[in-house]
Amino acid sequence: MSPDKAAVVATGGVRTLLRLEGAVVLGVALAAYAQFGAGWGVFALWLLAPDVSLLGYLAGPRTGAALYNAAHSYVGPVLLLALGVLAAMPWAVAGSLIWLAHIGMDHALGYGLKYASGFAVTHLGRIGKADPW
């Protein structure tokens, strides 16, 4: 069995629920950021920063997937948010909300965590054009 076919992906209602979860995270992160008042210019500047992790694919799909997943898991921004709140570090709170918004947006659009078999194989299903073969 090829690695693409061996990957376990969410389908049906589970996929819909995971994408809805991403939309909710995006919405809550945007609302919290609006209340926090760090400025929308900063938000726009940093919103796509996690996608720099895509450069990992220059070293191959395994490295690319590992770096992408590290930048697109909720673990990092939630830990950064906890640090920001507990240590009274406004930059960390703002950064974590931007990071959470990015991940939520990606998941809502169907861009999930990657498998090492290739960029298009995600936990939310295959992205891009369907393979006609």
N, C-alpha and C positions, 0 to 999 in steps of 0.2 A: 504494500500500500504506500502511495506517495505521501510525503510529509503534509502536503496540502489536504489530502483526504483524511489524514490521521488527526488533524487539528480539531479540537472540540469547539464548536461555535454555538452561540445562543441563536435560537430560532423562534418563530411564532410569538406567543405571548411573552415569553421570557425576554426575547430581544426587544420587544416593544416596551416592556417594563424597564429594562436597563437604559434604553434611550430616553424614556420619560424621566428616569432618575437623573440623567445627565442634564435634561432641561430644567429640572427643579434645582439642581446644584447651581446651574448658570443663573437662574432667576434669583435665588437667595444670595449668591455671591454679589450680583449686581446691586441688589437692594441694600445689602450690608455695606458695600463700597460707597454707595450714594450717601448713606447715613454717616459713614466714616469721614468723608469730605477730604480725600487726598488729592482730588483733581482728576478730571477726565483725560487731560493730556498725558499724565503719568500712566493712566490705565491703558490708553491707546498705544503708548510707547512700549509697554511691557507685555501686552496681551499675547503676542505671538512668540515671545521669548522661549517658551518650552519647545517650540518647533526647531530650535537650533540643534536639538538632540538628533534630528534627522541626519545630520552630518555623520553620525555613527555608521550609517549604511555605506559610507565610503570604505569602511574597513570590513564590510561583509554583512550578510543578513543576521547572523547571530549577535554580533556586536551592536549592529543597528537596532535590533529588537530590544536588547538589554538596555541600551541608553534611552531609547524612546519610551520604554515601559517605566524606567526610573523617573522620567520627567512627566509621565502621564498617568501615574498612579496617585490616588488620593492621599497616600501615606505622607509624602513630603510636604504638601501644603497644609495638611492638618497639623503636623508637628510644628511647622513654621507658625501657624496660627496660635497654637498653644504657647509657643515661646513668646510671641508678640504680646499675647494677653497677659501671661504670667509675669513677664519681665518688663512690662510697660514699654514695649518697643513698637512705636507706631509704624515704622517702615516695614517691620515683619508682618504686622496685621494687614497693611495695604498690599504687600507682595503676595501674601497667602491668598487673599481674596481675588486678586488678579489671576493667580495660578489656578485657583479653584474654578474661576469663570472659564478659563481656557479649557480645562479638562472637561467641564460640564458641556461646553459648546461642542467640543470634539465628539463626546459620547452621544450627545443629542443628534448630531449629524451622521452618526454611524461609524465614526472612526474610533475603533476600540484598541485595546492593548494588542501588541503584535506578537506573532509566533515567529520563531527563528527560520521558518521555511520561506518567509518572504514578506515584504511590506504589505501586500494586499490581503494577507491572511490575518484576521483579527478575531478577538473573542466575540465581537458583534456581527461576525460574518465577513464574507469577502467584500472588499471595496474595489471600485473601479469597474471597467468594462468586464462583462462576463466572458469567460473563455469559450469561444464557439466550438471547440473540440471537446 
